[in-house]
Amino acid sequence: MAKEQLTSEALRTPNGVFSQATTIEATGRLVFVSGMTARRPDGTIVGVGDVSEQTRQVCENVQTAVKAAGGTLDDVCRVDVYVRNMEDFAKIHEVRAQYFHEPLPASTMVEVSKLAHPDYLIEISAIAVIP
């Protein structure tokens, strides 16, 4: 199963760790990963006040969920990112670059006023297609 990162000169080049669009053959298992937060398995929150540490834990949690379905982060074709402060964009993408590699997933990032816990700074949901 080949995932392909699409690029068009008619669209602005992304300034983060994502593609303009991603195509993937629709053969395999679709995996829908719920919004992951910066909680460890024991329930404690990682990196209170530190968006980089929270992003790292969130990416680890997404990776763990996809792995449980038999895949890797390379199988992720879309992520939706919810952040408390859009000014953290560069810090978040610095961490994302350590987890997601080309061909990059399509992505949307939005700033929200609240997440499920006041200490959460970021939440990421994902869609993967696993062969």
N, C-alpha and C positions, 0 to 999 in steps of 0.2 A: 504494500500500500504506500503510495507516494503522496507526501504532503508537499504542496508547492506554494511558495510565497509569491504573490502577484505584485507587480510594480507597473505603474502607468505614469508616463511623463505628463499626463494631463491632470495628475493629482500631486499635491505637495508631498515631499518626502517626509516620512515620519521622523520626529525628533526624539523618539524613545525606543524602547525594546519591544517593537511590534511591527506588523506589516500593514500595508494598505488593505490587503485582503489575502485570504488563504483558501486554497482549494484542496480538497482531499477526496479520494475515491470513497464512496459511501459503502464500502464493504468492510465489515468488521463490527465491533461492538461500540456503540455510542456510550460514553460515560459522562454523566452530568455531575460535576463536583459542586456541592453546596458551598455557600460562602464560608471560606476558611478564615479564621482569625488567629491571633497570636497566642493561643492557648496551647500549653504543653499537654501531654496525655494526663497528667495529674490535675489538670484544671487551672494551674497557675498561669498568669499572664506574663509573657516575656516582654522585656523592654518597655516598661511603662514610661511614657514620655519620649521614647526613642524610636522614630519611624523606621530607621534602617534595621534595627534589631527586630522590630515587629514584622517588617517585610520579609526578612530572612526566615522567621518562624512560619509565617503564612506560606511562603514558597515551599518550605519543608513539609508543611501539612498538606498542601496541594499535591506535592510529589508523593507523599505517603498514600493519599487516597487513590491516585492514579496507579501507583504500584500495586495496591491491593486489588485493583481490577485487572492486573496483568500487563500494565503499560509503563511508560516512562514519560517525562515531561516533553520529550520529542513528539509524543502522540497528541499533545494538546494543540487544538486548532483555534481556540478562542478563550480569552479571559475577560472578565468584567471586574474592574477595580473600583472600590469605593474608598475614598479617603476623607479624612477630616480637614485636611489643609492642602489645597492644590499647590501651594508653595513648596511642598515636599516632593514634587514631580521628579527632579533630578536625583535626589537621594533614593527614591523608590526604584527608579530605572537603573541606577548603579547596582543595586542588589539584584534586580530582575535579570540583568545581563549575566550574572553568575549562574542562573538557572535555565534560562531560555536561550536557545541557539537557533541560527537559521536552518531551515525556513521558520521564521518567527510566527507565532500565532497572531490572529487579528485580536484587537483589544479596544476596550472603551474604558476610560477613567473619568469618574465624576466625583465632585466634592459633595459631601453630605453634611448636614448639621449634626446628626447623631448616628451612632452605630448601636449595636445591642448592649454594649457595656461602655460606660464613660471613659475607661482606660484604653479602649481600642482606637487606634489611629488609622487602620487599614483593614480591609476585608477583600478577599479575592474569590470569585467563583470561576469555574473552568468547564470547558467541554473538550473531551478527548475522543478520538476514534482509534480503537485498538484492533490491530489485525487479528 
